[in-house]
Amino acid sequence: MNDGAYVIEIDGDAAGLALAERGGFRFAAAANPYWKIDGRRFRDLRQAERAARAVSRDATDN
């Protein structure tokens, strides 16, 4: 099992924390627009970061 919390940053801004849980990580959003993935579970840190980048991109495109 992983231990700890990891900051996910997108373009120098804190998007949220990836909180280690059994079998992966749970995302805890730090700011809007990342509330869209708040509470979502991810297999690994890379998957959590990709999801946060996608949310950031969508917010920028709109």
C-alpha positions as CSV (number, residue, x, y, z in Angstrom):
1,M,0.0,0.0,0.0
2,N,1.2,3.5,-0.8
3,D,1.4,6.1,2.0
4,G,1.1,9.8,1.9
5,A,-0.3,12.6,-0.1
6,Y,1.1,14.1,-3.3
7,V,0.5,17.5,-4.7
8,I,-0.7,17.6,-8.3
9,E,0.4,20.8,-10.0
10,I,-0.7,21.9,-13.4
11,D,1.3,24.8,-15.0
12,G,2.7,25.8,-11.6
13,D,-0.7,25.9,-9.9
14,A,-1.9,23.4,-7.2
15,A,-4.8,21.4,-8.7
16,G,-5.2,19.1,-5.7
17,L,-3.8,16.3,-3.7
18,A,-3.5,12.6,-4.6
19,L,-4.2,10.8,-1.4
20,A,-2.8,7.3,-1.2
21,E,-5.5,4.6,-0.6
22,R,-5.5,0.9,-0.9
23,G,-5.2,0.1,-4.6
24,G,-4.5,3.7,-5.8
25,F,-5.1,7.3,-5.0
26,R,-8.1,9.6,-4.4
27,F,-8.0,13.1,-5.8
28,A,-8.9,16.0,-3.5
29,A,-9.3,19.2,-5.4
30,A,-7.6,22.4,-4.3
31,A,-9.4,24.8,-6.6
32,N,-11.9,25.2,-9.4
33,P,-12.1,23.8,-12.1
34,Y,-10.7,20.6,-10.5
35,W,-13.8,20.1,-8.5
36,K,-15.0,18.1,-11.5
37,I,-12.7,15.2,-10.5
38,D,-12.8,15.7,-6.7
39,G,-13.2,12.4,-4.9
40,R,-12.4,10.4,-8.0
41,R,-10.1,7.3,-7.6
42,F,-7.1,6.7,-9.8
43,R,-4.8,3.7,-10.2
44,D,-1.6,5.7,-10.0
45,L,-0.2,9.3,-9.8
46,R,0.2,9.6,-13.6
47,Q,-3.4,8.8,-14.2
48,A,-4.4,11.5,-11.6
49,E,-2.2,14.1,-13.2
50,R,-3.5,13.3,-16.7
51,A,-7.1,13.8,-15.5
52,A,-6.2,17.1,-13.9
53,R,-4.5,18.2,-17.1
54,A,-7.6,17.3,-19.1
55,V,-9.8,19.3,-16.8
56,S,-7.4,22.3,-17.1
57,R,-7.4,22.0,-20.9
58,D,-11.2,21.9,-21.0
59,A,-11.5,24.9,-18.7
60,T,-9.0,26.9,-20.9
61,D,-10.8,25.9,-24.1
62,N,-14.2,27.2,-22.8
